[in-house]
């Protein structure tokens, strides 16, 4: 695997050069001052080179680039700031001057799954209309020096707790996909201790709380091989050319390759569609496809400790729903969730977290009154549509906003 990582770096350097030359070629072929720009073959060749250049170009960490939101017909400027810095992830805040003084505080826990937190750009932009939004901006593990120590599931939970402590009491939490498990665990730990900063509400969207419910192909892959297989076949050492040189990681490029392989046909058709749009001069449609893949193909590494523990406890042993999940040597008691209102959201067409996996969180919180539990199934919505796109903005976000509003001004008291 270490050789594969180094081979990937070499290939990336070569493809970067090829992409640059392809981009130059595309510009030349579409230059109106040259004869090729007017021939039938010129635009076709230029479009093909442009698609190749886009697919082969290296991608770093994207920016959120949320400049404004529109609230009640008025455009409000968004301020983005880092409010807490930690080695493996910063806490970002997004707000605007139009927010009410008593606007809810929302912590969005982004996935640590190979993509950057900017994958939730649409989630942040929509919720920033009515709430002061915070988000976990996880670091690329290959850029974290070895001196920062390790990072595993225990540390992830500790980070969530420390972020909530920084934001303060009455904070609402939204966990998207993978972080549903550690966010749920953190809520139980804080609830059992009657921590004053425990979440007012916890919303879990497309999260693998209990993957035994409607297993998907992602779950099947995790179950087909023993943990040792993953350690031997997908874990690599970061090359010394990076700040995190020597750290054991699950490389982001392997994660991306896996997801691309799952739906290779659709990805090929998307790129072919982009090619056709460019030939036809439909720049807007081509730009939309480019924007999606710019985000989708921007990947980062995860620490080996975190990745392997997630495979083991979430997908293989089902430790949380079995009551066997341990944090810092102590078993997590889900009955500690007594007053944090829970909302479980699932997509009808989710092929990553099947229907029922997230809903299981409601049943496991046995000491939480039913009036503080809610389930919402988003019809005709896939995994990414739960938190991005028009259906998220118009059908799902209002459900979340209403749930937050219902529990915004209620004082947290432990229910006997």
N, C-alpha and C positions, 0 to 999 in steps of 0.2 A: 504493500500500500504506500510506503514511503516513496518508492520509485515512481508509483503512479502520480503522486502529488507533484514530484519534480518534473515528470513528463508533461503533466497538465500545464505547469508554469511555462515550459518551453513551447508547447503548442500554442498557449495563449499569446505569447510574445510574437510567434510567427503569424497567427491569425490577425493580430492587431495590425501588423504591417500590411497584410493582404487586404484588410478592411479599409485601411487608409488609401491604398492605391485604387481599390474599387470605387471609393467615394470620389476620388479625383476623376476617374474615368466616367462616372455617372454625370459629373458636372460638365465635363468636356462634351459629352454626347448630347447634352440638353442645352448647350450654349447657342443662343440664336445667331451669334456672329459666325458660327461654323456650319458648313454644309450638312453635317450629320444631324444637326438639330431639326432639319426640315424633312428628313427622309423617314419612310415608314419604319425602317429597321432601327434608326437611332433611338427613339423613345423606348422601344422594346428592350434594347440592349442596356440602355441607361437604367430602366426600371429594374432589370435583373441584377445589375451591379449594385444598385441602391439597396435592394432587399438583402443581397449577400453582405454588403457592408454593415447593414443594421444588425444582421444575425451574428456576425463575427466580431463586432466591436466589443472591447472590454468594457465592463460596467463597474463603477464604484458605488459608494453609498449614495442613494438619491436624496434630494432635499424634499421637505414637505411642501414648500412653496405654496402655502395657504395664505394668500395676501388679504383677502376680504371674504366676508359672508354677508348675505342679504337677509335682514330680519324685518318683517312687516314693511317690505318695500324699500327699506333704507339700507344702503351699503355701509358696512362697518369694517374698519381696518383691524386685521388680526395681528396680535403681538405674540410672537413665539419666543420663549426664553427657557434656558436651562436653570432649574431651581434647585437641583440636587445632583451632584456628581459622584458616581461610584465606579470602580474599575470595570465592572462588567455591564454597566448600563446607567444612563442618565435618566433623570426625571424631567420631562419637558412639560411646559404649561402653555396653553393657548387661550387667550381671552380677548375681549374687545370692549370698548367704552360703552356699548349699548346694553351690556348685561345688567340686570337688576341687582341691587345690593345683596339680595337674598337668593341669588341664582345658585342652583345646586353645584356641588363640586363632584366631578366625575373622573375617576381614575380608569383609564383604558389600559388593560394589561395585554400587551401585544405578544404574539407568538414568538418563541425562540425556536424556530423550525427551519432555518436556512434562509429566510427572507428578512429584510429589514422592517422596522416598525412602520416605514412609509407605505407598506402594503395596505395599511389602514388609513391612508390619507383621506379617503372618502368618508370613513367612519368619523374621523376627527372633525372634518369640515362640517358635517351634518350636525353633530352633537354640540359643536362650538356655537351654533346659533342660539342655544338656550342655556348652556352650561359652561362653567369654567372647567375646561378639559385639561387633564393631565394624561401623559402616556409614558409607558416604559420604553425607552429607546435603547434596546439591547445592543451591546458592542459585538463587533466581529472578533471572535476568539483569537484569530491569528494576529490581531493587533494588540492584544493584551499581554504585557510582559509576564514572564514566568514568576517574577517577584510579587505579582498580585495574588498568587496562590491559586487554588483550585476553585471550581464553580460547579456545584451539583444541584440536585433537587432540593436539598436542605437549604442551600444558599439562595435558590430561586424564591422559596417561601419566605426566607428572612428578608429578601429584598422587597417583596410585596408588603410585608409588615412594616418595614422601615419607611417605605414610600407613603403608606397610609398614616404613619405617625407624623411624617413631615407635613402632609396636607392637613391633618387634623380631624377631629370628630365630625360625624355626620356625612362622611364621604361615601359616594356611591361607586360601585365597581362594575366594570364591564370587562369580562374575559372572553376573548375571541379564539375559539378552537383550542389548541394545545394547552394554554394557560388556565383553562377551566379547572383542571385538576389541582395545580398548586394554589390557585386563588381560592378554590373551595376549601382546601386544606388549611390555608391561612385564616380563612373566615372561621372555621371550626376551632382552631387553636386560640384565636383572639376571643371568640365567643365564650369558650370554656373558662377563660381567665377574666371575663367581663371587662376586656380591654376597652378603654374609653374611645379608641379610634377604630374599633371594629366597624365594618361596612354597614351603612344604613340599608343598602340593598346590594345584592350580587346578581348580576345578569350573566348567564353563560350561553354563548352562541356556538352551536356546532362543536361542542366539546366532548372529548372521549372519557366521560365520567365512568361509564361501564361499557367497555367495548364488546362484552358478551351479548349485548342487545344489538341485533341487526348488524353483524360483522360485515365490513367492507373489504375490498381487495387490499387496502392499506393494512388493515388488521390481520388479514390472512398472511401477508408477507412477514409480519412480526412474529407470528405464531409458528411458521413453518420451519424456522431454524432456531437452534439453541443460542443463548446469549453469547457463548464463546465464538460462534460463527460470526456474529456482528463485530465483535472485538477484533477478530482476525482479518475480516474482509472489508470493513468500511471505515476503520479507524486508522488515521495516519498522523505523522509528525509534521508540524509546521516547519517549512524550510527556514534556515537561519537568515534569509534575506528579509524576513518580516520581524516586527517588534516581538511577536509571540513565538519566535523560533524555538523549537524544542517542545512546545506544548502539544499534547495529544488531542486530536480533534476529529469530528465527523465533518469532512470538507463540504462546503456548500455546493460545489460543482457536482458532487455525487448525488446530493439531495435533488438538485435540479434535474439531473439526468433521469432519476427515478420518476419524478413527476411528469417529465416530458414523455417518457416511455409509456406511462399509463394511458395517455391520450395522444399518441404520436400522430394518428390520422388527423385529428382535429387541429393540432398545431401546424401540420403541413398544409392543411386547407386554409388556415388563417393566413399563413405566409403567401400562399398562392393568391388568396383574395386580396392581400395587400399589393401584390404584384399587379393584378388586374386593375385595381383602383388607380395605381400610379400610371399605368399605360393609358388609362382613360382620362387622366387628368383630374381624378377625384381625390384631391389632396386631403380633404377633411377626413374621409373614411380611412385612407392610408395612415394618416396621423394618429387616429384613434387606436389602430392596431399597433402602431409603433409605440405609442405611449404605454399600452398594456404590457408589451414585451420588454420595454425598457425597465419596468418595475419587476416583472416576473422573472427576468433573467439576471437581476441584480441579487446576488446571493452572498451569504457569509457563513463562516464556520461556527460550529457549536463545540463546546468542550466535550471530550469523550465521556467524562464522568456524568454530565447531565444527560447526554444522549442515551448512554447505556442504561442508566437508572430509569429513564423514561420508558425505554423498550421493555425493561424487566418488570417494573411495577405497574405501569399503565396498560400495556398491551399483552404481557405474558402472564403475570401473576394476578392481575386485577386487585391489587392490594387495597385500594381505597374502598371499593364497594364491599369487599370482604371484611372490612374492619381491621386490616393488617398493615395499613400504611403507617410508617414510623417517621417521626421528625425529631432529629437530635436525640435519638434513643428512646423517645416516648411515643406510644401508640396514639394516633389521632382519633379522638372520639367525636364522631359527627353529630352526636346528640348535643354537643356544645353549641350548635347553631340553634338559638332559641328566639332571636328577635330580628335577625338580618333577613329581610324579605328576599325571597329567591324567585327569579324569573328565568325559565329555560326556553330558549328559542332554537328551533330546528328547521332545516330546509327540506321540503318534500323530495327534492331531487339531489340531495347531498350524497355524493359518492365517496366521501372521505370519512365523515362521521354519520353513521346510519341513524335512521329514526329510532329514538328510544335511548340512545347512548347518553344524551344530555338530560333528557327527561328523568333519568334515573336519579339525578341529584335531588329531586323533590321527594322521592320516596325514602331516600337514605337519611334525610333530615327529619328523623322520627319525632323530635321534640319541638319542631316548629309548627305553630298553628296553621291549618289549611288556608286560612284567609291571607296568610303571608306567602303563599305559593301561587305561582301562575305558570301556565304552559302555553306557548304559542307556536303553531306549525305554519310556516310560511309556504303557501301553495306555489307550485311551479318555480321554486327557487333552489339553485344548487349551492355548493359550499361557499363559493366566493360571492355569490349574490346575497348571502345573508348579511354581509357587512359592507358591500360596495354596489354601486349602481342605482338605477331608478327605483327598483323594488325595495331596496334598503331605505332609500330616502323617503319614499312616499307611503310604504306599508309597514315596515318593520320599526324604523326609528320612532314613529309616533307611539307605538306600543311601549317602547322603552321609556320615552319621555313621560307618558302617562303613569307608568309604574313608579318612576322616580318621584313624580309630583305627588302621588298618593302617599308616599312615605318620606317626603321631604321635611315636614315640620313636626314629625312625631318623635318624641323623646324616646331614646333607646332604654328599655327596661327589660331585665331578664324575666322571661315568662316561666313561672313555676311549673 
